[in-house]
Amino acid sequence: MQDRWREEITERARAHWTKERRHALFGDKTLALDPVTDAPLLRVLDLLQRDGSMNAGSVRKFMQVAHMLVLLEPPLRDLIAAKPRVRVLDVGCGSSALTLVLAWAFAHRWSHPAEIAGIDRRAVVIEKSRERAAELGLSVRFEQRDAADLGDDRYDAVLALHACDTATDAALAFAVRGEASLIAAAPCCHAELARAWSDERMAGDLAPIWTSPHLRREAAATMTDALRTTLLRAHGYKTTAMEFVPSEHTPKNTMIRAVRASARDPAAHAEYEALKAALSAPALALERALSA
């Protein structure tokens, strides 16, 4: 029954996506996901309508999801070349869009064995994610669990594109302790540094920022990510911060991508300590977790 459903949506998508319609929406771009061959996945993710078409909102989201896959594919292909089976964990998987995209890509795009798992503390999204995986015939493990309770298991890739505030730090620390080859995080709702800066006793050259709530929040978000990337480099990761969603869609558009490269880097650790001192920053959650 599921095979027939997948065949039907693929046929409807093939009928809709003529050469002219493809070119009108996507131009000459090479797409990481295809609206025809990947139609079952896109339908389950609510990006395709029943007739195989996309509305304007779905097109924007489709391009965002495809762009995320483009950013993650190179390091994942390196893992595929090195590992007979790749283990991937998505922390704070939410509606599981990225989790399912990766599971689909391993099964249908890269044809490589993978163990994909997604965790989230909300029972309702875990149940929905399990239903979606079953519809697609994908073997994905979804568990209701908090980011702070990840245990000591090891994964080749750890993703945290929906983890808020210090849940991002819990995921990063878990990945570093487990020596994950790839880490990708899209932090949001950074509050810890902003709270420290809001202390009325704070004084220094950055006081004009600290005393303005809006500037304090915005600067704290950027500086928290700067501290995170520097600390990841100190722990032996080649780290890049990049825009992964255009800013017109969301202000939370920074992805930290880290690839394990070497042993610890004392110079990067010195940079981290210097930056922390310049910002009058306390030891934030990632530092505390890694120290512990």
C-alpha positions as CSV (number, residue, x, y, z in Angstrom):
1,M,0.0,0.0,0.0
2,Q,2.8,2.4,0.9
3,D,4.7,1.5,-2.3
4,R,1.6,2.3,-4.3
5,W,1.2,5.7,-2.6
6,R,4.8,6.6,-3.3
7,E,4.4,5.6,-6.9
8,E,1.2,7.7,-7.3
9,I,2.6,10.9,-5.8
10,T,5.7,10.5,-8.0
11,E,3.6,10.1,-11.1
12,R,1.5,13.2,-10.2
13,A,4.7,15.2,-9.6
14,R,6.2,14.0,-12.9
15,A,3.0,15.2,-14.7
16,H,3.1,18.6,-13.0
17,W,6.8,19.4,-13.2
18,T,7.3,20.1,-16.9
19,K,10.5,21.5,-18.2
20,E,8.9,24.9,-18.4
21,R,7.6,24.9,-14.8
22,R,11.0,23.7,-13.5
23,H,12.8,26.5,-15.3
24,A,10.3,29.2,-14.2
25,L,10.9,28.4,-10.5
26,F,14.4,27.1,-10.4
27,G,16.1,28.5,-13.5
28,D,19.2,26.4,-14.3
29,K,20.1,25.5,-10.7
30,T,21.2,22.0,-10.0
31,L,18.8,20.9,-7.1
32,A,20.0,18.9,-4.2
33,L,16.4,17.5,-4.0
34,D,14.3,16.9,-7.0
35,P,10.5,17.6,-7.0
36,V,9.9,14.4,-9.0
37,T,12.3,11.7,-7.9
38,D,12.1,12.9,-4.3
39,A,8.3,13.5,-4.4
40,P,7.3,11.1,-1.6
41,L,9.7,12.8,0.8
42,L,8.5,16.2,-0.2
43,R,4.9,15.2,0.2
44,V,5.4,13.8,3.7
45,L,7.2,17.0,4.6
46,D,4.1,19.0,3.3
47,L,6.2,20.6,0.6
48,L,4.2,19.1,-2.3
49,Q,0.5,19.4,-2.7
50,R,-1.7,16.4,-3.6
51,D,-1.3,17.1,-7.3
52,G,2.5,17.3,-7.0
53,S,2.7,21.1,-7.1
54,M,4.2,23.6,-4.6
55,N,2.7,26.9,-3.4
56,A,5.0,29.9,-2.9
57,G,5.6,29.2,0.8
58,S,6.5,25.6,0.0
59,V,9.0,26.6,-2.7
60,R,10.8,28.8,-0.2
61,K,11.0,26.1,2.4
62,F,12.0,23.5,-0.3
63,M,14.9,25.7,-1.3
64,Q,15.9,26.1,2.4
65,V,15.9,22.3,3.0
66,A,17.8,21.7,-0.2
67,H,20.4,24.3,0.8
68,M,20.9,22.6,4.1
69,L,21.6,19.3,2.3
70,V,24.1,21.1,0.1
71,L,26.0,22.4,3.1
72,L,26.1,19.0,4.9
73,E,26.7,16.8,1.9
74,P,30.5,17.3,1.5
75,P,31.5,16.2,5.1
76,L,28.8,13.5,5.0
77,R,30.3,12.1,1.8
78,D,33.7,12.1,3.5
79,L,32.1,9.9,6.2
80,I,30.6,7.7,3.6
81,A,34.0,7.1,2.1
82,A,35.5,6.3,5.5
83,K,32.7,4.4,7.3
84,P,30.9,1.2,6.2
85,R,27.9,2.5,8.2
86,V,27.4,6.1,9.3
87,R,25.7,7.0,12.6
88,V,23.8,10.3,12.7
89,L,22.0,12.0,15.6
90,D,19.7,14.9,15.2
91,V,19.2,16.7,18.6
92,G,16.0,18.6,19.0
93,C,14.7,17.1,15.7
94,G,11.3,18.9,16.0
95,S,9.2,18.1,13.0
96,S,12.1,15.9,11.7
97,A,12.5,17.6,8.3
98,L,16.3,17.4,8.4
99,T,16.3,13.9,10.0
100,L,14.1,12.5,7.3
101,V,15.9,14.3,4.5
102,L,19.2,12.8,5.6
103,A,17.7,9.3,6.0
104,W,16.1,9.6,2.5
105,A,19.4,10.8,1.1
106,F,21.4,7.9,2.6
107,A,18.8,5.4,1.3
108,H,18.0,6.8,-2.2
109,R,20.7,9.3,-3.1
110,W,23.9,7.9,-1.7
111,S,22.9,4.3,-1.3
112,H,24.9,3.9,1.9
113,P,24.0,2.2,5.1
114,A,23.3,4.6,7.9
115,E,21.8,4.6,11.4
116,I,19.7,7.8,11.8
117,A,18.3,8.9,15.1
118,G,16.3,11.9,16.2
119,I,15.5,13.1,19.7
120,D,13.2,15.7,21.0
121,R,11.6,16.3,24.4
122,R,8.1,16.8,23.0
123,A,6.2,13.5,22.7
124,V,3.8,14.9,20.0
125,V,6.6,15.6,17.5
126,I,8.3,12.3,18.2
127,E,5.1,10.4,17.4
128,K,4.5,12.5,14.2
129,S,8.1,11.8,13.1
130,R,7.7,8.1,13.6
131,E,4.5,8.2,11.4
132,R,6.4,10.2,8.7
133,A,9.3,7.7,8.7
134,A,6.9,4.8,8.4
135,E,5.1,6.5,5.4
136,L,8.4,6.7,3.6
137,G,9.6,3.2,4.5
138,L,12.6,4.6,6.3
139,S,14.2,3.1,9.3
140,V,14.8,6.0,11.7
141,R,14.9,5.8,15.5
142,F,13.0,8.6,17.2
143,E,13.1,9.0,21.0
144,Q,11.6,11.4,23.4
145,R,14.6,12.7,25.3
146,D,16.1,15.9,26.5
147,A,19.4,17.3,25.0
148,A,20.9,17.4,28.5
149,D,20.4,13.6,28.8
150,L,22.2,12.1,25.8
151,G,24.3,9.6,27.7
152,D,27.7,8.5,26.4
153,D,26.8,6.9,23.0
154,R,28.9,7.9,20.0
155,Y,27.9,9.2,16.6
156,D,29.8,10.1,13.5
157,A,27.7,13.2,12.9
158,V,25.7,15.2,15.5
159,L,23.2,17.8,14.3
160,A,21.4,20.4,16.4
161,L,19.5,22.7,14.1
162,H,16.5,23.3,16.4
163,A,18.0,23.2,19.9
164,C,17.3,26.4,21.8
165,D,19.7,28.2,24.1
166,T,21.9,25.9,26.2
167,A,20.5,22.8,24.5
168,T,22.8,23.7,21.7
169,D,25.7,23.6,24.1
170,A,24.6,20.2,25.5
171,A,24.6,18.8,21.9
172,L,28.0,20.4,21.0
173,A,29.6,19.0,24.2
174,F,28.1,15.6,23.6
175,A,29.5,15.6,20.1
176,V,33.0,16.7,21.2
177,R,33.2,14.2,24.0
178,G,32.2,11.4,21.6
179,E,34.7,12.7,19.0
180,A,32.1,13.1,16.3
181,S,33.6,13.7,12.9
182,L,30.9,16.2,11.9
183,I,29.0,18.7,14.1
184,A,26.4,21.1,12.7
185,A,24.4,23.4,14.9
186,A,22.0,26.4,14.2
187,P,21.8,28.0,17.6
188,C,18.8,30.1,18.6
189,C,17.5,31.9,21.7
190,H,20.9,32.6,23.1
191,A,20.1,34.0,26.6
192,E,23.0,33.0,28.9
193,L,25.5,35.7,28.0
194,A,22.8,38.4,27.7
195,R,21.6,37.5,31.2
196,A,25.2,37.9,32.5
197,W,25.5,41.3,30.7
198,S,22.2,42.5,32.2
199,D,23.8,42.5,35.7
200,E,23.7,46.2,36.9
201,R,27.1,45.7,38.4
202,M,28.7,45.2,35.0
203,A,31.0,48.0,33.9
204,G,33.5,48.4,31.2
205,D,34.1,49.5,27.6
206,L,31.1,47.5,26.3
207,A,28.7,49.2,28.7
208,P,26.8,51.0,25.9
209,I,25.9,47.6,24.5
210,W,25.1,46.0,27.9
211,T,22.7,48.8,28.9
212,S,20.6,48.6,25.7
213,P,18.3,45.5,25.9
214,H,18.1,45.1,22.1
215,L,21.8,45.6,21.4
216,R,22.6,43.3,24.4
217,R,20.5,40.5,23.0
218,E,21.8,40.8,19.4
219,A,25.5,41.2,20.5
220,A,25.2,38.3,23.0
221,A,23.9,36.0,20.2
222,T,26.8,36.8,17.9
223,M,29.5,36.7,20.7
224,T,28.1,33.4,22.1
225,D,28.5,31.8,18.7
226,A,32.0,33.3,18.4
227,L,32.9,31.8,21.8
228,R,31.5,28.4,20.7
229,T,33.3,28.3,17.4
230,T,36.6,29.3,19.1
231,L,36.2,26.6,21.8
232,L,35.4,24.0,19.2
233,R,38.6,24.9,17.4
234,A,40.4,24.5,20.7
235,H,39.1,21.0,20.8
236,G,40.5,20.1,17.4
237,Y,37.7,21.0,15.0
238,K,37.9,23.0,11.8
239,T,35.0,25.3,12.4
240,T,33.0,27.6,10.1
241,A,30.1,29.9,10.9
242,M,27.9,30.5,7.9
243,E,24.4,31.7,6.8
244,F,22.3,28.7,6.0
245,V,18.9,30.4,5.5
246,P,18.5,33.8,3.8
247,S,18.0,36.5,6.4
248,E,14.7,37.6,4.8
249,H,13.2,34.3,6.0
250,T,14.5,34.2,9.6
251,P,16.9,36.2,11.7
252,K,18.1,32.9,13.2
253,N,20.2,31.9,10.2
254,T,23.7,31.1,11.5
255,M,25.0,27.5,11.1
256,I,28.1,26.4,13.0
257,R,29.7,23.5,11.0
258,A,32.6,21.8,12.6
259,V,34.7,18.9,11.1
260,R,37.1,17.0,13.4
261,A,40.6,17.7,12.2
262,S,43.3,17.3,14.9
263,A,44.2,17.1,18.5
264,R,43.5,20.0,20.8
265,D,44.7,23.4,19.7
266,P,46.3,25.4,22.6
267,A,46.5,28.6,20.5
268,A,42.8,28.5,19.9
269,H,42.2,27.9,23.6
270,A,44.3,31.0,24.3
271,E,42.1,33.0,21.8
272,Y,39.0,31.7,23.6
273,E,40.2,32.9,27.0
274,A,41.2,36.3,25.5
275,L,37.8,36.7,23.9
276,K,36.0,35.7,27.0
277,A,38.0,38.3,29.0
278,A,37.4,41.0,26.5
279,L,33.7,40.4,26.7
280,S,33.6,40.1,30.5
281,A,31.9,36.8,29.9
282,P,31.5,34.0,32.5
283,A,32.2,30.4,31.7
284,L,29.2,29.6,29.5
285,A,27.4,26.3,29.2
286,L,29.6,24.7,26.5
287,E,32.8,25.4,28.5
288,R,31.3,24.1,31.7
289,A,30.0,20.9,30.0
290,L,33.4,20.2,28.4
291,S,35.3,20.9,31.6
292,A,33.0,18.5,33.5
